[in-house]
Amino acid sequence: MAQEYKVRLARRADEMLLTHTEFLARVNVGAARKLLADFKKVTELLGDNPHTFSFADELDVPNIPFETYRKCVFGKRYKALYLIEDSDVYIDVIIDCRQENKNLY
């Protein structure tokens, strides 16, 4: 049996997901629901095996060691950045890949 991981969503990531969902809902409620469904699938995948996804090597952030954060793209244009510690997966941010995100790190 595979090890199960506990997926934990940081308050900041939760707020980001809410912001993205609210924005989509103003334009298309169905798209907002799909985003949440896709995110749920991602959390299930991360709970099963968070090592499936690659490291976020594109991050160039002082004080964060190389190969610390992993990335998972979902909903076609959103990226969750997370790290794994023992049997916990911590999702720290959820980024809309269409936006400039220099201030997130």
Residue, then its C-alpha position, 0 to 999 in steps of 0.5 A: m500500500a502506498q504512503e498517503y500524505k496529508v495535504r495542507l493548504a497555507r492561508r495564503a494559498d487558500e486566499m489565492l485560490l479564492t481570488h482566482t475562483e471569484f474572478l472566474a465566477r464573475v465571467n463564467v460560473g462553470a469555469a470557476r466550478k471546474l477550477l475547484a474540481d481540478f484543484k480537488k483532483v490535484t490535492e488527491l494526486l498530491g496526497d497519493n504521491p507528491h513526488t510525481f511532479s517536478f521541482a520548480d527549478e524556475l524559481d530564483v529566490p534568495n534563501i530558498p534552497f534549490e529543489t525545495y519547492r515542486k510545482c503542479v499545473f492544473g486548470k490549464r493555467y494555474k500552478a500550485l507550489y508546494l513542498i514535502e516534509d515527511s508525510d505532509v505536503y504544504i501548498d504555499v501559493i497558487i499562481d495564475c501563470r498568465q500574470e507576473n508573479k515576482n512579488l510572490y516569492 
